């Protein structure tokens, strides 16, 4: 007991460090998708033939998107779920402009039984900053 009282700050530091290490895993479970960098996204596309789902609106999509991406705006995603049904067990790479809308799309897809979801961290902004190609 004396050890605990004398080293309370060390114990608190250990608990805080453990919580910070677990945070990404807890966040992934809550959102239903893993955040991936542009380079990790390229590996998913090339190695696992991931479907790229761009959830931005049509104007944003037309201004530049990842090659072979399919555009379904997040506002229409719930009505288009049937068209994605054959991808329930395949990898889906979801992107938007900055990563916020794609995270909500991942949550919706996870709720509807999609198993392998990947959110492009930072969205198309991160993609272009990493000098990855876009199609207009």
C-alpha positions as CSV (number, residue, x, y, z in Angstrom):
1,X,0.0,0.0,0.0
2,X,2.9,2.3,0.8
3,X,4.3,1.7,-2.7
4,X,1.0,2.7,-4.3
5,X,0.7,6.0,-2.4
6,X,4.3,6.9,-3.1
7,X,4.1,6.2,-6.8
8,X,0.6,7.3,-7.6
9,X,1.8,9.6,-10.4
10,X,3.7,6.7,-12.0
11,X,0.7,4.5,-11.9
12,X,-1.4,7.3,-13.4
13,X,1.2,7.7,-16.2
14,X,1.1,3.9,-16.9
15,X,-2.7,3.9,-17.1
16,X,-2.7,7.0,-19.3
17,X,-0.1,5.5,-21.7
18,X,-2.0,2.2,-21.9
19,X,-5.2,4.1,-22.8
20,X,-3.4,6.1,-25.5
21,X,-2.1,2.9,-27.0
22,X,-5.6,1.3,-27.0
23,X,-7.3,4.4,-28.4
24,X,-6.7,3.7,-32.2
25,X,-8.1,0.2,-31.8
26,X,-11.1,1.5,-29.9
27,X,-11.7,4.2,-32.5
28,X,-11.5,1.7,-35.3
29,X,-14.1,-0.5,-33.6
30,X,-16.4,2.4,-33.1
31,X,-16.2,3.8,-36.7
32,X,-16.2,0.3,-38.2
33,X,-13.2,1.0,-40.5
34,X,-9.5,1.2,-40.5
35,X,-7.9,4.6,-41.4
36,X,-5.3,4.1,-44.1
37,X,-2.8,6.4,-45.6
38,X,-2.5,7.1,-49.3
39,X,0.3,4.6,-49.7
40,X,-1.6,1.9,-47.8
41,X,-4.6,2.7,-50.0
42,X,-2.5,2.0,-53.1
43,X,-1.5,-1.4,-51.7
44,X,-5.2,-2.2,-51.1
45,X,-6.1,-1.2,-54.6
46,X,-3.2,-3.1,-56.2
47,X,-3.0,-6.2,-54.0
48,X,-6.6,-6.8,-53.0
49,X,-8.5,-5.1,-55.9
50,X,-10.3,-2.8,-53.5
51,X,-13.4,-1.0,-54.7
52,X,-12.9,2.7,-54.4
53,X,-16.0,4.5,-53.2
54,X,-15.9,8.3,-53.4
55,X,-18.7,9.8,-51.3
56,X,-18.3,13.4,-52.3
57,X,-21.0,15.2,-54.4
58,X,-20.8,15.0,-58.2
59,X,-19.2,18.4,-58.6
60,X,-16.4,17.6,-56.2
61,X,-15.9,14.2,-57.9
62,X,-15.7,15.8,-61.3
63,X,-13.0,18.1,-60.1
64,X,-10.7,15.2,-59.6
65,X,-10.9,11.6,-58.2
66,X,-8.9,8.4,-57.8
67,X,-8.9,6.4,-61.0
68,X,-11.7,3.8,-61.3
69,X,-13.5,5.3,-58.3
70,X,-17.2,4.9,-58.0
71,X,-19.1,8.0,-57.0
72,X,-22.1,7.7,-54.6
73,X,-22.6,10.8,-52.6
74,X,-22.9,10.1,-48.8
75,X,-26.4,11.7,-48.9
76,X,-27.5,9.0,-51.4
77,X,-25.6,6.1,-49.9
78,X,-28.5,4.6,-48.0
79,X,-30.6,4.4,-51.2
80,X,-27.7,2.8,-53.2
81,X,-26.8,0.0,-50.7
82,X,-28.3,-2.6,-53.0
83,X,-25.9,-1.7,-55.8
84,X,-23.0,-2.4,-53.4
85,X,-24.3,-5.7,-52.0
86,X,-21.9,-7.8,-53.9
87,X,-19.0,-6.0,-52.2
88,X,-20.0,-6.9,-48.6
89,X,-17.1,-9.2,-48.1
90,X,-14.6,-7.4,-50.4
91,X,-12.3,-4.5,-49.4
92,X,-13.9,-1.1,-49.8
93,X,-11.8,2.0,-49.8
94,X,-14.0,5.0,-49.0
95,X,-12.9,8.6,-49.5
96,X,-14.2,12.1,-49.5
97,X,-12.5,15.5,-49.5
98,X,-11.0,15.4,-46.0
99,X,-12.1,12.2,-44.3
100,X,-15.2,13.2,-42.3
101,X,-17.9,12.2,-44.7
102,X,-16.2,9.0,-45.5
103,X,-16.0,8.1,-41.8
104,X,-19.8,8.5,-41.5
105,X,-20.2,6.4,-44.7
106,X,-18.0,3.7,-43.2
107,X,-20.2,3.7,-40.1
108,X,-23.4,3.3,-42.3
109,X,-21.8,0.6,-44.4
110,X,-20.6,-1.3,-41.3
111,X,-24.1,-1.1,-39.8
112,X,-25.4,-2.7,-43.0
113,X,-23.1,-5.7,-43.0
114,X,-20.0,-4.6,-44.9
115,X,-17.0,-6.3,-43.4
116,X,-13.8,-4.9,-45.0
117,X,-14.0,-1.1,-44.8
118,X,-11.0,1.3,-45.1
119,X,-11.3,5.0,-44.7
120,X,-8.7,7.1,-46.6
121,X,-7.3,9.2,-43.8
122,X,-7.3,12.9,-44.9
123,X,-9.4,12.1,-48.0
124,X,-8.6,13.2,-51.5
125,X,-6.7,16.1,-50.0
126,X,-4.1,13.7,-48.4
127,X,-4.1,11.7,-51.7
128,X,-3.1,14.8,-53.8
129,X,-0.6,15.9,-51.1
130,X,1.1,12.6,-51.4
131,X,1.4,13.3,-55.2
132,X,-0.9,10.4,-56.1
133,X,-2.7,10.7,-59.5
134,X,-6.2,12.0,-60.0
135,X,-8.5,11.7,-62.9
136,X,-10.7,14.6,-64.1
